[in-house]
Amino acid sequence: MISNMQRMGNKLFKKHSTLKSYYTGGRFVYDKLIQHKVKDAFIYSGGAVMPLVDCFYNNKSINYYIGTNELSMGLSAVGYAKSSGKPGICIVTSGPGLTNTLTAMTDAQNDSTPLIVLSGQVPVIAMGSSAFQECPAIELSKSITKWNYCIQDSSEISDVLDEAFKISQDGRPGCVHIDLPKCVLSNIVEPTTGKKINNALRAKMINTKNPNDIDDEFMITIKYAAKLINNAKKPVLYVGKGAINSSKELTKLAKKCNIPVTTTLHALGVFDENEALSLEMVGMHGSVTANKCIQKSDLIIAVGSRFDDRTTGVVSKYAPNAKVIHINIDETEKDKVIKSDIFINKDTCLVLKYLKNHAKKNTSSGSWLYYIKSLKIKYPFAYEITKTLKTQDVLIETNKQLKKYEKQHKSRSHYITTGVGNHQMMAAQYIKWKRPGSIITSGSLGVMGAGLPYAIGCQIANPDSLVIDIDGDGSFNMTAMELVTIKRYNLPIKIFIMNNGKQDMVRVWEDLFYSKRFTATNLPNNPDYVKFSESFGIKAITCNSKKELSKVIKEAINYPGPVVVNFVTEPDYCLPLVAPGKSLDEVYNFQDNDLSKFNSLEFKNVLPPN
């Protein structure tokens, strides 16, 4: 029997479905996504967000992808954004849908990645009543987003969505969260009318400066910075993710002025590591050459970097004799970690262009470059070669095969995603990076399990590119069910699992700093990854021998569909390593081969009582 309420609802629906000027708030949101040229969205549905998700039915304007949980969908959206530069769009339901997404939101915000999360919410009248699948979404996301807002009136949808796209991309990119009560999404609205954002909302928004403004003050600063560069005897360019779109200008400045370049993890490839001026990655597991050059430099030109603790070592000992020029679009980074002599709050590409025009060609840097060359010869990335297979062996051969692949497929780019741990740092070391944005990894937050969902988002954003997920067994296990997503959409991702039965980075710290008290880092019951992958209908191979490496990697890279390779590897140290409380040049490396320093009393403060 149909109730009077249902009859009224059906009558209302029929009335408004014949009027093109009337539609729901959910449809309004959907149309705003189209207006902002969204092509792909990552969705996990639920009751509160159904009025929006329903708009995707039989509508081919936006492709949508469904994973196994909200965390993975959020990370896929982050991988999409990191590899494309466009905002990743993630749509989840209320309550656990939103809380499951918080890790991905934090990851995006910390790594300056444009992400827009649209979460369902219980109706406005029920908010605060502990209704089914309710959580204080805005309160939870406030401290981990660039901006968040709960729409409580359908007439705000247009302006709020416009602002969400603007804020997520302007200046330093980041995460924006919009909470959408079910009543707002369900209400019949008229898109041609509606009030503008009220003053209270306007006050909460972020007003960003035009990064391309040029005035007299800017030019004075540029000339002063160029003077420091011209007078420097031991300059170093320290480059972060903020320079990812400034590779050409950075390269021109470095080559004109003979300035060596080191990068953070996210900036790998911004400067081609095959160039003589490349110092490769800096920091805790960075090259000895980069770390020593930072410490001996008389001028650090920090471009789009924020002096993260993993790249500075102990701050009190950082580059003791160096002046610092800091170029960053985010004004809040000024003197936040390292005090700068010059801080330039502008777009990195613009600043580098003007610096190149005012800096002189350096012809007197011979002794500095000779010192660097000698360090490279003495301290290359190295490890103990054994008869058994190691992660480093896999990565070195992968690098060789990628070079061959590039020659055969000159028009096809490649991306590498990673989980978090030793395999991540070793990938940074042993893959030679030459293209900006080609590594997709979790830096600041260090999200284990990110590699596989990142690869999904990256492949969707770049359907014609080769995407390889270099993963550890611990990281892979966290999101392994996403193989079903890869099979569902037939994504030709190559998944390389470094299977050593350990959570190896933490195990190494237990070995070095906790007197070999190994706790919660053994993974003794990993699945048979070949059978596991084949159960999803995905091709899988096991490799446990160096003799098979070249053949297996070549086969995997050139296979037309998704493939999982289970590399059975031996645990190992990831060296070089700058220990906690040490400066960048107080680094343990393979060449020195002296582990005794880690057993000294310097580390008694990190050891629990016996």
N, C-alpha and C positions, 0 to 999 in steps of 0.2 A: 504494500500500500504506500502511495506517495503522500508525504506530509504536505501541509500547507506551505511550510518553509521551503521545501524542495520545489513546489510549483512556482512559488514566487521567484526563486533563484533561476529556474529554467526560463521563466518569462523574461526576466531581466537579461539573461544571457542572449536569448533570441533577439531581443530588442537591440542590444548594443552590438551584436555580431553583424547586424546589417548596416551599421553606421561606421564608416571607415575612420571617422575622427575620434571614435571612442575605443579604447582598449585598456588592458590591465597595466598596472605598474610594472609587472614582470616583463611584459612585452616592451614597455618603455625602456627598461634597462637593456634588454636584448638589442633594441634598435640603436641605442647609444653605443653599444659595443661595435655594431656594424659601422656606425658613423665614424668611429675612431679606428676603422680599418683592421679590426681584429679578425684574423683568419682561423685561429685555433684556440681552443679552451680546454682546460683539464678539469673534469667534473667528478664529484662523488655526491650522489643525490641523497635526499632525505625529505621528511615531511615538510619542514619549514621552508625549504628552498624550492619545492615543487612548482610553484607558480612561475618561477624563472626557468627552471630546467625544462618544463613543458613547452617552452617557446622554441626549443631546439628540435622538437618533433617535426619530421619531414621538412625541415628548413635547412637548405644546403649553404646558406650564407656564411655560417661558421662551422668548421669541423670541430667535433668534440670527442674527447678521449677519456675513457673510463679505466681506472686502475683498480688495485685491490684495496687501497685505503687512502685516507686523506693526506697522510704524511708523504706517501709516494707521489700522489698527484701534485702536492705543493712543490716537492723537489723537482718533479718533471717540469713544472712551470718555471722554476728557477733555472733549470738547465736550458730550457727554451730561450729564456731571456738572456742568459749569459752568452749563448752562442749566436744570438741574433741582434742583440741590442734593443729589441722591442720588448714592451712589457709582457711578462708572462701573466696569463689570466687563469685564476684558480677559483672554482665555484664549489662551495661546500655547504652543508646544512648547519643547523644550530648545535649548541652543546658540544658533544664529543667530536662532531665534524670540525668545528672551529678549534677545539683544544688540540686535536690531532695535527692540525696545520701549523701550530705555533712554532715548531722547530724550523719548518721551511721558511716561515716569515722572518724569523730571527736570522737565519742563514742569509736570506736575501738582503736584509737591512745591513748586516755586518759586512757583507761583501759588495755593497753599493750596487745592487742589482734591482732593476725595475720590476716589481711584482705587484699585481693588484689582486687582492683576495676579496671576493664577494661572498659573505656568509649569510645564510638564512638566520632568522631569529623568531622567537615566539611573538604573537601579536602584541602590539604596544600595551594593550590593556592588561596583558598577563605578565609583562616584564617585571621582575623583582618578586615574583610569587613562587619561585622554585618550580615553575611549570615543567612539564615533560620536555627533556632535552633542551633545557635553558641553561645558559652560563653567562656570567658577566663579561661578554665578549669584548666590549670596548675597554673596560678596565684591564682585562688581560693583555690586550694587544697594544695598549697605549705606549708602553715603554720600549717596545720592540719594532715600532713602525715609524716611518717618517711623518705619517698623518693617518688618523683614523676618525670615523664618524658614523653614527647610527642615524639613518634617515627615518624620521618619524612622521613625515608628511610627503605624500606622493609628489607634490608640486616641487620638492627639492631635488628630485632625481636628476633632472637634466644638468643643473649647475654642479651638483656634487660629483657626478660621473665625469664631467668635463674637468673639474678640478683634480680628481683622482689621477687622470692620465697626465695632466700637467705636472703635478707634484712628483709623481713617480719617476719622471724623466728629467725635470729641470735641475740644474746644478749638479750636486752629487746624487745620483739615482738611489732609489730605495723602495721600501715596501709601503704600500697603502692598503688599509683595510676598511671596507665599507660594510656595515652591518645592516641587513635588510629584513625588518619585521614582516611576518607573513601577511599581515593586513595591508601593508604598503604594496607588496607584490600582487596581492589579490584584488585590490580596489580597482574599479573602473575609473580611468583617468582620461582627460582630454589633453593631449600633448601640445596643442596649440596655445594653451593658456597656462598660467601658473606663476606664482610669485618668485622673485629672485631670492638668492640666498640672504637670509637675515643677517643683521649686523653681528649677532653673537657667533654665528657660524663663520662669518668672514674674518672675525678676529682670531679664530683658531687656525686659519689657513697660513701657509708658509709663503711669504713674499720673497722670491729669489731675485738677486740682482742680474742684470744683463751681463753675461760673462764676456761679451765682446765690446764693452764700453772702453773707449780709449780717450784719455785726457792727459793734461800736462803732468799730473802726478805720476801716472802710469809710465810715461816716457822717461821721467827723471829716474824712477825706480829701475827701469830696464837698462838705462845707461850706467847706473851704479852697479847693477848686477853684472853687466858686460865687463866693466872695469875689474871686478873681482875675478872673473873668468880669465881675462887677459893677463892678470898679474899672478895667477896661481901657477905653482910649479908641480903640484900633485893633485889635480882635480879628479873627481869621480862623479859620474851621473848615477844617482840612486833612483831607480824608476819603479813606480807602482802602477796599480790597475788604472788609476786616473789618466794614464798616458796611453791607454789601449787604442785610442783613436788618433794618436799623435805620432805613430811610428815613423812616418816619412820625415816629419820635421825634426824629430829627435835624432834620427840617423844623420840628417844633414848637419845638425849642430855638432854631433859627436865627431864626425869625420873632418869637418872644417877645423875644429879646434883640437883634434887629437885627444879627446877626452874618453877614457875607458868607461864602460857602461856595465852596471850590475842591476839585476832586477829582483823584485819580490816574486813569490810564487805565482800570483795572478798575472804578472806582467811578462812572464816567460814568452819569448817570441816577439815582443815589442821591438827589441833589437836583435837582429839575426845572430845567433850564437856561433855561427861559422865565421863571423868577422873577427879580425885580429884584436879589435878593441873590446870584444865581449869578455866580461869576467864571469859570466853565467850567474847563477842565483846566489844571493847573499843570505846569511843568517845561520840559524841553529844547525841546519844540514846543508848549508850553502858551500860554495867552493872555498878552499883555503885562500886562494888568490883574491877573491872578492873580499873576504873578511879582513885579510891583512891590509889590503889597499884602502879600505874604509878607515881602518885604524891609523894608517900612516898619512892619510890625505891631509892637504891643507885647505881644501874646499870641497864641500859636498853640495851638489845641485840635486835636490830632492824634487822629483817631478811626479805629481799625482800619487805620492806615497804618504804614509801617515806614521812612519817610524814604529811599526808594530813591534812588540817585544821579541818576537821570534826573529826579527831582522836586526835588532840593535844589540843583543846581549844585555848585560847590566848597564843601565843608562849612565850611571856615574862615571863609567870608564869609556864611554862611547866617543870615538874620534876626538881625542883630547886636544889636538892642534888644528882642528878644522873650523873654518868659517862655514856657515850654512845658508844657502839660498833655498827657500822652501816655496814651491809652486803648487797651489792646491785650490780647487774650486770651492772647497768647504772651509769657510772662515773659522769655524770652531776648532779646526786642527792647528791653528796658530799657537805655537809654544806649548802645545798640549803634552808632548813627550820630550822633544828636543827644542831648546831655545834657538830660534833662527836669527841671523843677522839681517836677512831680508825675507819678508813674507809677501808673496804676490798672489792675491786672491782673484785669479782669472782662469779662464779656460787654458789648459796646458798647450794646446796646439797654437793658439794665438801668441802666448808668451814665448814659446820656442822659436816661432817664426821671427819675432822681433829680436830675440837674443842672438839668433844666427846672423841677422843683419848688422848688429852692432859689435859682436865679438870678432876678434881678429883671428886669422889663421895662425895656429901655434906651430912654430918651426923649431922650438927649443925644448921639446918634451922628450928628447931622446933617452935621458937617464931614467926617467919615470917609466917609459914604455919598455926599456930594457929590463928594469926591475920586475915589471909585470910578466914579461916573457919568461924570465928565469923562474918565477913562482909557478907559472903554468907547467913548465917542464918538471919541476920538482914535486908539485902537489896536484896531479890530475885526480879526478874521481877514481878510486881504486878499491879493491876488495880482495880477500883471499880466494884464489881460484882452487876449487876442489874437484874431485871426480863427480860428485853429485851435482844436481841441477840447483841453481840459485836464482832468485828473482832478478838479480843484476844480469845474469846470462840471458834470461828471457827478454829483458828490456833492450839490451845491446843488439840482439838479433832482430827484435821488433823495429828498432831504429834503422837497421840495415834494410829490412824488407820494405819499410815505408819509403826509403830513398828510391828503391827500385820501382815501387808502386807509383810514385810521383812521376818518374820518367815515362812510364807506360800510360799514365792517365793525367796528362799535364793540366787538363782543365778541371780536374776533380780535386777538391780540397779534402783535408781530413781533420777530425777532431778526436781528442783523447779525453775521456772522463776518468775520474778515479774515485775510489773510496778514500778512507783516511787511515794513515798508518805508515809503516815502513815502505810499503809498495808505492805509496803516493810520493814520498820524498825521493825514493830511488828513481821513479819515473821522471821527476823533475831533474834529476841529475844525469840520467843516461839517455834520455831522449834529447836530441839536439833540436831546440825550438827555434823556428825562424819566421813564424807567422803569428801576429798578435791575435789573442783570443782563441788559440787552438787548444789550450788546456782548459778544461772545465772541471773545477775542483772546489771543495769547501775549504776556505782558508781560515778566517777568523774563528768561526764557530767549530770547525772541525767535525762535521757530521758524518760519522760512520754510517754506511749504508746508502750514501748519496750517489755513488757511482752509477748504479743501474738506472734509477729514475732520471738522473741527469742525462744519461745516454738516450733515454726515451724522448725526453724533451728536445735534446740536441738533434736527434735524427728527424723528428717531426719538423723542426725549424729549418733543417738543412737536408731535405730528402735526397738530394743528389750527391751528398758527401759520404765519405767513409767515416764511420763512428766506431771507436774502440773503447770499451770500458776495461781499464786495467784495475783489477779489484783484488783485495785480500779476502781470504776465506771468512774472516770475522766480519768484515764489512758486507760482503756479498750475502751472508746468511741473514742479515737484518732485513733485506728487501728482496730476497730471492723469489718470492711469489710473483714479482713483476715480470717473470718470464711469461706468465699468462698474458700480460698486456702486450709484450713483444710479439708473441704468437698471434694474438687477436688481430693486430694491425699489420702483421707481417713486416715488421721493422728489421732491416738487414744489419742489426747491430752485432759486433764481434765482442764477446765477453771473455776476457783472459783472467782466470782466477789463479792467484798465487796461493796455492794450498800447502801451507806448512804446519797446519794444526796448532797454530799459536796466534794469540793477539800480540804480534811480535814487537811492536814499538814499546808497549808497556812492559813486555817481558824483558826487553833489553834494559829498561830503567830499573826493573827489579834486580837484574843481574849486576848492574853497575852501582846502584845507589841504595839498594835494600838487602845487601848481603845474600843475594840469591834466594830470597824467600819468595818463591814463585807461587802466587795466589791469584786464582780466577783469570789466568791468562792462557791456560791450556785448552785446546778445542779438540778433545779426543774422539768425538763422535760425529765428525763431519759426514754428511751423506755421500753416497756415491754420486758425484756430480754429473757423470755421464748418464746414468740411469735416471737421475732426477730431471735433467734437461730433456731427455728423450721422452719422459712422461708427458711433457708439454708439446711434444712434436717438434722439438728443436734439435738440430744436429749437434753432436757433442763428441769431443776427442779428449783422450788423456795423453799427456806427454810427461815422461819422467826421466828422459835421457837427453843429454846434450846433442847426441848424434841425430836425434829426431827434430831438433828445434827448427832448423831452417825450413824443412819440408812442411812441418805442421803449421808454422806461422804463415808461410806463403799460401798454403791451402786455405787457412782460415780467412785471411785478408781478402782473397780472391773469390771466396764462396759467395754466391749471389744472395743468399738469405741469412737469417740469424744463425750464429754458431757459438757454442760454449767450448772453451778449451780449459781443461783441468790440468794446470801445470803443478806437478808434485815437486815442491821445492824444499830446500834445506833452510831453516831459520838462520839469520845472520844479523850482524850489527849494521846499522845505516850510518856510515861515516862519510864525511867529517861530522863531528858532534861538538857543539858548544854547550857545555853543561850549565845548569842553573847557577846564577851568581857569578858567571864568568864573562869576560869581555870577548869580543869577536875574535881577537887574535890569540886567546887562550883556548885553543881548539884541539881536541883529540882527533888525530887523523891516522889513516892507515899507514902512512910512511913512518911516523914516529913510533908506532907500535908500542905504546907504553900505557897500559891500563892501570898501572899502580896508582896514578894520581886520583882515580875515582874511589879508591879505598882509603883515602886520607881522612883526617879528622875534619876537613872542610865540609864534609857532607853529613856530619853527625846530627845536624839540625833536621834533616829529612828522615832520619831513621827512628822508628819507634823503639821504646825501651825493650830490652831483652827480658 
